[in-house]
Amino acid sequence: MRVALVGLSISHLAYRRHRFPPSVIQHMIWLYLRFTLSYRDVEDLLAERGLDVSYETVRRWVLKFGPMIARNLRRHRPRPSDRWHLDEMVVRIAGRRMYLWRAVDHEGEVLDMLVQRRRDKRAALRLMRKLLRKQGFAPKRLTTDKLASYGAAFRHLRLTCPHEQGLRKNNRAENSHQPVRRRERKMQRFKSAGSAQRFLSIHAAIHNTFNLQRHLIPRSTLRAFRAEAAAQWQAAVATT
């Protein structure tokens, strides 16, 4: 059972000196980050509603407001579970082969991700150290695939929790890559490691908020969860 975090302040966004009202800016950022859309797709959706906004303007809004919105959403997420799944996948960035390392809990909450060039013990250590520092507690169970780098990093950190290894056991982490793959195709691959890291960090916060596992809950519960997610979004994009 998750425990909600309380007492954390939210940074209000400043929309002054923008041509469009805050509600329009907030809605366009939500469309782009919530669904697998391109900037031009969002431009077309705006045009259908009578708003003449270029895709470049939408891009600037996402880059300007997206990181702060993501921070606000993360501050009020419930504490994740102590059963963690780690995995890595190959991504092509500017023609180079790189790896996206990802950690999720057993419910699919994205805990952290890291774009790195290598797939070795050093890379696994960097992810685990960042994860432990960010979460502030050690897991009670760690599940990975059979990559030897995980075991070496696990022993180096002297973690005492059980370490399970196996492809099928790590389906939770494998499935968490699917939204990123869809995004990667829509964006025609990431342009740089830095831009990929920034976007995926923002995307993870929005995904955590709106990932409701609708196939596992009754309709009445889904409505309640949707209302809660919408309230979290409205609080995260609140104006000064």
N, C-alpha and C positions, 0 to 999 in steps of 0.2 A: 504494500500500500504506500502510495506516495504521500509525502508531507509537504504542504505548501510553505513557501518561504514568505515571511512577512517582515515588515519594517524596512524594506529596501526602497530607496527613493527612485523616482523616475525622472529622467532628464527630458524636459519639455522642448519641443522643436520650435524653431523660429521660422515662420514663413513670410516674414516681412519683405517688402520690395520684390515680390514675385507677381507676375502678370495674372496668374490664375489663383482663385481662392484655395485655402488649405484642403477643403473637401475634395477638389478635383485632383490635386497633387497626391493626396493620400490614396485616393481610389486607383490612380494610375500605377503607383508603386505597388499596391496590393495586387493588381491584376498581373503585373509582370513577375512578381516574386511568388505569388500563390499558384499560378498556372504555368504550363510550359508554353510560353508565348515569346515571340521576338519583340524587339522595340517597334518594328514596323507593324506587327500584329496589334499592339496596343494603340499605335497611331490610327489604324483603321477602325478599331473599336471606338475610339474617341470621335473620329470623323462621323461615324454612324449616329452619334449622339449630338452632332452639331458643334463639336469642339475642334478647332484647328490647331492641333499641337503636333509638332514634328517629332519624329522618333529620336532625334538628337536631344531634344528637350527632355523627353522621357528618360533617356540615358543619364543626363546630368542630374535629374531628380533622384534616380536610384543611387547614383554614386554619392550624392550629397547627403541624402536623408537615410539611405538604407542601413549604414553601419550603426547609427544612433538608434534607429528603430529596433534593430537586432539586439543591441545591448539592453534596451528597455524590456524586450520580451524575455531575454535570458534571466534578467534580475528577478522576475516573478514566476519563473518556472518552478514546479515542485522539485524536490530533491530526487534525483534519479535513483534507481535501484542499485544494489551492490553486486549484481551479476552482470559482468561486462563481456562483450564480444568484440574482438579486434580482427581487422582484415585489411587487405590492401588490394588495389586494382591498378591496372596499367592505364595511363592516360597519355595521349599525344599532345604535346604543347609546343607550338612553333616548330613542328617537325621532330621534336626530341621525345624519346621514350622516358616517361617519368611515372611516379607511383603516388597514388592518393591513398594514404593510410587513414583508416577510419575506426572510431570506437563508438559503439552503441550499447545501451543496456538491454536487458532481456525483453523489454516491451517495445523496443525500436526507437527509443529516444536517442538522438544523436548527441554524443557527449563531446566529441572533438574530432577534428580531421587535420591532416598535415600533408601538404604536397612536398615530396622529396625526390631527389634524383636516384637514391639508392634503395636497395631492398635487402639490407643486411642488419646485423646486430646494432650498429650505431643508429640506423634509422628507427628501428623498433624501440631502442632506448629513449630516443628523443620523443617519440610519441607517448610512451608510458610515463616518462617524467613530467611532460606537459599535462598529461591527463591526471596524474596524482596531485600535482600542484593546483590545478584548476578545480578539481572536485573536492579536495581537502580531506579525502578519506580513501582507504585502500579497499579493493573489492573483496567479497567473500568467495567469489568464483570467477575465474578468468577462462574464457573459451576462445581458441584461435584455430586456424588451420594447422597443417603439419610443417609449415615453414620453420626451419631450425632457428632462425633469428629471434623468434618469439621466446623459445625456450632459453636461449642464451641471455636475452635481456631479462627474462623472469628470474633467472638464477643470479644475475648481476645485481638486481635490485633487492634480492633476498625476500621476496614476497612469500608469505606463508599460506596463502589461500590455495585451494586446488586449482590446477592448471589442466584443463581438458583440451585435447587436440583431436581434430577430425573434421573432414569437410562437411558432412551432414550435420554434425553438432553445431556448426557455425552458420547455419542457414540464416539466422537472424541478421548477421552482419552482411552476408552475401546479398540478401534481399534489399538491404538498405542502400546498396549501390544503384538500384534501378532508377530512382528519381534523378540521380546525377547523370546516368547514361542518357536519359531522355533529354536532359538539359544540354549535355555535351553535343548531342546530335543537332538540336535546335540551334545552338550557337555556332555550329560548324567548328567545333573544338575551341578550347581555350587559347587565348593569344599569348599569355605569359604565365609563369608560375605564381607571380604576385597577384595578378588579376584573378586567377583561378582560386587562390587562397581567400581573397577578399570576398568574392562572390559566393563561394561555397559556405563561408562562415555566416553570411547573411541568410543564404538559402536554408541552412540548417535550422536557424532560429524560427523562420516562418514555417518550415516543415514540421518542427516539433509542436508548434502551436496548433496547426490545423490537421495534423495526422490523427484522425479520430478512430481509426480501426473500425469503420462502420459495419464491416461484415461480422463483427464479434458482439455487437450490442443491439438491443431493441431500439425501435424507432423513437420512442419517447426519450430514451437516454441520449440518443444521437442529437435530438433537438436541444437538449440541455447542454451537451458538450459544445455544440455549434454556437449557442448563445454565449457560453463562457469564453470560447475562442475569440468571438467577435468583440466581447468586452475587453479582453486582453489586448487585442489589436488597437481598439479605440484609445485605450489608456497609453499604449506605446507611441501613438502618433499625435498625442494631445499637443495643443499649441500652448505657447507661453501666455 
